[in-house]
Amino acid sequence: MSWPDIVFCEEDKNQFQKIAFALERRIAADRNKFKDLDRFSQYPPFADALRLAKEKQIDKPLEVPNMNYWDFETNLQEWSRFEGTGLLSKFLLAINGFPYNVMENDGVVDGS
């Protein structure tokens, strides 16, 4: 099956939802620690992807455009690597259709 032919199953959608809720909680907890995190969380393509994942509405691979800007021109990468506990990377890989580690718990991270 080629990348454009991928259709996500219900189990995938459940995972996206878990990751999205955990990511949203982590962003809320760290929003004031990293100057660009709040801006990124409101970036329409990311906010839409997060909303769609929480609503289990992602059926095919979805890409958040301009991630190179956010990774290399802001402090988002620093947050993602140290505070975001890999949730952002996991989320972006998952919704793009790439392999990712499944979340076994309810997505609660570091007591947040």
C-alpha atoms as a printed R data frame, in Angstrom:
    type eleno elety resid chain resno       x      y      z
1   ATOM     1    CA   MET     A     1   0.000  0.000  0.000
2   ATOM     2    CA   SER     A     2   1.486  3.342 -0.978
3   ATOM     3    CA   TRP     A     3   1.368  6.412  1.239
4   ATOM     4    CA   PRO     A     4  -1.560  8.144 -0.515
5   ATOM     5    CA   ASP     A     5  -3.582  4.925 -0.255
6   ATOM     6    CA   ILE     A     6  -3.378  4.741  3.532
7   ATOM     7    CA   VAL     A     7  -6.734  4.839  5.298
8   ATOM     8    CA   PHE     A     8  -6.636  4.948  9.081
9   ATOM     9    CA   CYS     A     9  -8.635  2.384 11.040
10  ATOM    10    CA   GLU     A    10 -10.593  3.002 14.234
11  ATOM    11    CA   GLU     A    11  -7.645  1.831 16.361
12  ATOM    12    CA   ASP     A    12  -5.427  4.443 14.692
13  ATOM    13    CA   LYS     A    13  -8.033  7.131 15.337
14  ATOM    14    CA   ASN     A    14  -8.216  6.092 18.998
15  ATOM    15    CA   GLN     A    15  -4.434  6.424 19.270
16  ATOM    16    CA   PHE     A    16  -4.446  9.822 17.566
17  ATOM    17    CA   GLN     A    17  -7.061 10.954 20.059
18  ATOM    18    CA   LYS     A    18  -5.004  9.767 23.063
19  ATOM    19    CA   ILE     A    19  -1.885 11.444 21.744
20  ATOM    20    CA   ALA     A    20  -3.784 14.655 20.940
21  ATOM    21    CA   PHE     A    21  -5.280 14.952 24.424
22  ATOM    22    CA   ALA     A    22  -1.909 14.246 26.058
23  ATOM    23    CA   LEU     A    23  -0.224 16.768 23.769
24  ATOM    24    CA   GLU     A    24  -2.865 19.382 24.524
25  ATOM    25    CA   ARG     A    25  -2.354 18.913 28.283
26  ATOM    26    CA   ARG     A    26   1.431 19.134 27.907
27  ATOM    27    CA   ILE     A    27   1.147 22.320 25.837
28  ATOM    28    CA   ALA     A    28  -1.166 23.869 28.437
29  ATOM    29    CA   ALA     A    29   1.302 23.011 31.215
30  ATOM    30    CA   ASP     A    30   4.308 24.427 29.340
31  ATOM    31    CA   ARG     A    31   2.723 27.323 27.460
32  ATOM    32    CA   ASN     A    32   4.381 29.986 29.638
33  ATOM    33    CA   LYS     A    33   7.828 28.339 29.701
34  ATOM    34    CA   PHE     A    34   8.484 28.559 25.962
35  ATOM    35    CA   LYS     A    35   7.742 31.783 24.105
36  ATOM    36    CA   ASP     A    36   6.794 30.179 20.791
37  ATOM    37    CA   LEU     A    37   4.716 27.310 22.149
38  ATOM    38    CA   ASP     A    38   1.589 29.413 22.615
39  ATOM    39    CA   ARG     A    39   1.891 30.816 19.084
40  ATOM    40    CA   PHE     A    40   2.391 27.325 17.652
41  ATOM    41    CA   SER     A    41  -0.592 25.939 19.545
42  ATOM    42    CA   GLN     A    42  -2.741 28.576 17.830
43  ATOM    43    CA   TYR     A    43  -1.210 28.037 14.363
44  ATOM    44    CA   PRO     A    44  -4.330 27.130 12.333
45  ATOM    45    CA   PRO     A    45  -3.018 23.996 10.555
46  ATOM    46    CA   PHE     A    46  -1.744 22.546 13.851
47  ATOM    47    CA   ALA     A    47  -4.827 23.580 15.820
48  ATOM    48    CA   ASP     A    48  -7.032 22.001 13.135
49  ATOM    49    CA   ALA     A    49  -5.010 18.767 13.148
50  ATOM    50    CA   LEU     A    50  -5.243 18.577 16.938
51  ATOM    51    CA   ARG     A    51  -8.992 19.194 16.855
52  ATOM    52    CA   LEU     A    52  -9.543 16.602 14.122
53  ATOM    53    CA   ALA     A    53  -7.508 14.033 16.046
54  ATOM    54    CA   LYS     A    54  -9.484 14.667 19.241
55  ATOM    55    CA   GLU     A    55 -12.716 14.235 17.250
56  ATOM    56    CA   LYS     A    56 -11.360 11.070 15.554
57  ATOM    57    CA   GLN     A    57 -11.825 12.709 12.149
58  ATOM    58    CA   ILE     A    58  -8.436 11.960 10.567
59  ATOM    59    CA   ASP     A    59  -9.062  9.256  7.977
60  ATOM    60    CA   LYS     A    60  -6.029  9.724  5.723
61  ATOM    61    CA   PRO     A    61  -2.493 11.015  6.295
62  ATOM    62    CA   LEU     A    62  -2.442 14.677  7.220
63  ATOM    63    CA   GLU     A    63   0.565 16.970  7.141
64  ATOM    64    CA   VAL     A    64   0.985 20.149  9.166
65  ATOM    65    CA   PRO     A    65   2.644 22.566  6.718
66  ATOM    66    CA   ASN     A    66   5.596 24.813  7.541
67  ATOM    67    CA   MET     A    67   6.983 22.600 10.299
68  ATOM    68    CA   ASN     A    68  10.507 23.480  9.123
69  ATOM    69    CA   TYR     A    69   9.852 27.063 10.193
70  ATOM    70    CA   TRP     A    70   8.567 25.983 13.603
71  ATOM    71    CA   ASP     A    71  11.427 23.528 14.110
72  ATOM    72    CA   PHE     A    72  14.292 25.751 13.000
73  ATOM    73    CA   GLU     A    73  13.179 29.347 13.509
74  ATOM    74    CA   THR     A    74  11.495 29.059 16.911
75  ATOM    75    CA   ASN     A    75  12.204 27.398 20.252
76  ATOM    76    CA   LEU     A    76   9.558 24.740 19.579
77  ATOM    77    CA   GLN     A    77  12.175 22.051 18.949
78  ATOM    78    CA   GLU     A    78  13.698 22.729 22.368
79  ATOM    79    CA   TRP     A    79  10.291 22.278 23.999
80  ATOM    80    CA   SER     A    80   9.493 19.182 21.983
81  ATOM    81    CA   ARG     A    81  12.804 17.527 22.827
82  ATOM    82    CA   PHE     A    82  12.919 18.344 26.540
83  ATOM    83    CA   GLU     A    83   9.471 19.171 27.858
84  ATOM    84    CA   GLY     A    84   7.147 17.799 25.183
85  ATOM    85    CA   THR     A    85   8.364 14.259 25.945
86  ATOM    86    CA   GLY     A    86   8.243 13.428 22.270
87  ATOM    87    CA   LEU     A    87   4.491 13.908 22.089
88  ATOM    88    CA   LEU     A    88   4.676 16.438 19.284
89  ATOM    89    CA   SER     A    89   6.920 14.209 17.186
90  ATOM    90    CA   LYS     A    90   4.744 11.192 17.902
91  ATOM    91    CA   PHE     A    91   1.618 13.141 16.949
92  ATOM    92    CA   LEU     A    92   3.078 14.463 13.691
93  ATOM    93    CA   LEU     A    93   4.464 11.049 12.688
94  ATOM    94    CA   ALA     A    94   1.189  9.321 13.500
95  ATOM    95    CA   ILE     A    95  -1.089 11.638 11.539
96  ATOM    96    CA   ASN     A    96   1.374 11.552  8.612
97  ATOM    97    CA   GLY     A    97   1.000  7.771  8.426
98  ATOM    98    CA   PHE     A    98   4.470  6.891  9.722
99  ATOM    99    CA   PRO     A    99   5.139  4.285 12.430
100 ATOM   100    CA   TYR     A   100   4.944  5.558 16.014
101 ATOM   101    CA   ASN     A   101   4.926  4.093 19.515
102 ATOM   102    CA   VAL     A   102   1.446  3.269 20.729
103 ATOM   103    CA   MET     A   103   0.299  4.916 23.966
104 ATOM   104    CA   GLU     A   104  -0.769  2.237 26.414
105 ATOM   105    CA   ASN     A   105  -2.143  4.569 29.078
106 ATOM   106    CA   ASP     A   106  -4.726  7.316 28.881
107 ATOM   107    CA   GLY     A   107  -2.164  9.842 27.754
108 ATOM   108    CA   VAL     A   108  -1.497 11.416 31.150
109 ATOM   109    CA   VAL     A   109   2.101 12.556 31.116
110 ATOM   110    CA   ASP     A   110   4.141 13.643 34.145
111 ATOM   111    CA   GLY     A   111   1.016 14.122 36.252
112 ATOM   112    CA   SER     A   112  -0.330 16.842 33.956
